[in-house]
Amino acid sequence: MSVSASRAVPEYLARGHEVILEKRSAYQHIVIAEAPGLGRLLYLDGDLQIAESDEVYNRAMIEPLVKHGAVGKVLILGGGDGGVLKAALQEGAQRAVLVDIDREVIELSKRYLPRVSEDAFESENAEVVIGDAFAYLDRSEEWDGIIYDLTMEPVGVKESRPTFIARVLDKVLERLRPGGVFSMQCCSEHDPQLRQEILQAMQARFEQVEENLVDVPSYDERWVFTSGVKPQQ
């Protein structure tokens, strides 16, 4: 989920990527592109999400859960490309639920970026819910691990970003078991304000909060991943 910026020319064109498919769903503008060395790439509303080269992104999301033994029941918020779902299943998730609002992102990713998810969507341990990820957090179900593969920018709501971050994290905390793990993609290392806002909100609620800076091939920059453990009491 690379840095989005207002441009006269879309990023995929500015970077010389070949457009394979362009489509507008009920929710967003979807572009599948291709580039040498990166494979196929998924853009949503002009914002690069992931490329076939970016397995390290999915690994960075699941590794905190693996480290703390929290891959039994895993909830993935967003991530319709299926890469994080695949990583969770590879690590032995007994039940992995992916919640994404846009069915077309999932279907197009399965068709045009099969290397990202491989056979994850067909696994008997995988469940796909088409719906609002934030609304799904209102369900009274407890999880070993929750992975947040969405933006922390308030979308469609009239509230400040710190307030939005706090509201999301409070919901996540309610749904984790004691000792459960939350993992999320944060931002570019060149976005210190958002990085600090998330870090402070995490440290106010979670234990063993860690940041991991990862070179994601298609992003051309290091990306920040943040995780924490819900207190036992």
N, C-alpha and C positions, 0 to 999 in steps of 0.2 A: 504494500500500500504506500506507494511513493508519495512524495510531496506534490500536492496539487497546487496549481497556480493559474491565475488568469492569463490566457494567452490568446493572441489573434490566431495562431496556428496551433492545432492540437498537438500534444506531446508526441503521439505516435507518428505524426507526419513530420514534425520538427526533427525527430530522431531517425527519420528515413525508414521506418518500419513499413513493411508491406501489409496492407489491410486485407485480411482474409474474409471477414464478415463484419457488417455494421448493421445494428438493429436497435430500435427503441422498444423496450418492454413497457409495461404499465408503470414501472417505477424509475427506470433510468436508461441512459444511452449505453449500449453495450458494443464494444469493439473487440474483435479477435484479430490480432496482428501477428507478424512473424519477423524475426530478425536473426541474422547469422550469429551463431554462438549462444543465442538465448532460447531458440526455439519459438514456440508460440507464446503470445502474451495476452493477458486479459486486462482490458481497460473498462472502467465503469465511470460514466460521466467525465471522461477524459483523464481519470486518475488511474495510474498503473497499479494493478492489484498483485499480480504474480505472473511469472513466466515458467516455462517448463524447466528452465535452468535453476530455479530457486528452491530446491529441496531444503536448503539450509534454513529457509524461512519456516517451513513446517517443523523442522527439527527443533528450532529455537522455541517454538510455541509449546511443544510437548515435553521437552526435557525437564522443566521444573516439576511437572507431575510425576515423571519417572523418578527423579531424584528423591522425592518425598513419598513414594509409594501410593500415588493417588490416581491410578489409571484404571480403577475398577469401573465406576460409573462416571462417564465424562460427558459434559454438556458443552457443545461448541456453538457459540453465538456468532452468526455470520459464517464466512468461509465457504460460500456456495461452490467454489471451484473444487472442493473435496480434498485438497492437499493436507490440511490439518486432520481431517477425518481419517485419511489413510495413515498418517503418522500415529494417531491414537490407536488404531486397530493393530498396526505393526507392533506396538508396545504392549499388546495384550488386553486392551479394553474389553471388558465383558459386555458393556453396553455403551455405545457412543451415539449420542443424539445431536444431530446438526439442525439448527433452526435458522432458516434464511427466508426472507420475505419474497424473493424473486425466483420463481420456478424456472424462468427462462435462463437465468445465470447458471443454474445447476445443469439444465439440459444441454445448453450450448457448451459448457465446460466439458461435460462427458463426451460430447461429440467431437469438439475441436481441440481440446487439451487433454486427451486421455492419459498422457504420461503423468499428469499432475495427480490424479486420483487413482489411476489404475483400476482395480476392481473393488475399491472401497464401498461404493454405493450399493454393490450387490452383496456385501457381507451380511450374514445372518445376525451379526452383532451390531449392525448399523441401523439407525433409524433417522429418516429425514422428515422434518416438520416444515411445511411451507406456512410461514406466519411471521408475526412480529417477535423478534428476539426479546425485546424488553417486556412485552406482555407475557411471554413464556416464563420469564423469571417470577411472575406473580403466582405461578403454580406452586403448591406446597409440596415440593419434592426435594430431597436432599441429594447432594452430589459429592463425589470424592474430589473431582476436579472440574473447574469451569475455565474455558478458554474463550477469550474475547477477541474476535477477528473482525471488529468493526471500527468505525471512527469514534474518537472522543470529542468530536465537534458536535455541538447541539444542532440537530437537524429537525426542522419542523416544530421546534419548541421555543418559547420566548423565555429563555433563562441564560445566565452567564455560563461560560464554559466550566469554571470551577464548581458551580452549583450542579451542572449536569454530570460532571465526573463524580461528585460526591453521591448523587442520587443513584448512579449506576453501581458504584462500589458498595453502597449500602444494601442494594438489592442482591448483589452477588454474595455478600457476606451472609445474608439470611439463608441463602440456598446451599451454602457449603456445610458439610459436616465439620465438627471440631477437628482441626488438623488437616482439613481439606485445603487444596491449593488453587489459587487463581493465577492465570497466566494470560498476558496480553501483549499485543504489538502496540508500541507507544507512538513513536514518531522518528523523524530523522534526527541524527545527532546535531544537526544544524538548526533545530527548533528548541532552544533551551527553555523558553517560557513554558511550552506545553509539557516538556519533559519534567520540569520542576513541579508544575501543578499536579501531574499524575504521581510523581514520587512522593510529594508531601501528603496527598490524599491516601496513598497506599500505606505509608508509614504510620498514619493516624489510625489505621484499622487492622493492619496485618502484621504478623511477625515474620522474621527472616526475609525481609524485602530485598530483592536483588535486581540489578539491571544487567543486561547482557547486550553488548554491542556487536552486531553481526554484519559482515559484508555480504549483502544480498546482490547477486550478480547483475540482475536487471535494473537495480536502483542506481547504480553508479555512486553509492554512498553507503556509509554504515547506518544501520537501523537499530533503534533501541527497543528491546523487549524487557518487560518488567513483570515480576512475579512476587507472590507473597503467600504465607501460610496463615489460615484462620486460627486464632488462639484457641486453645483447648477449653478455656473458660471465658 
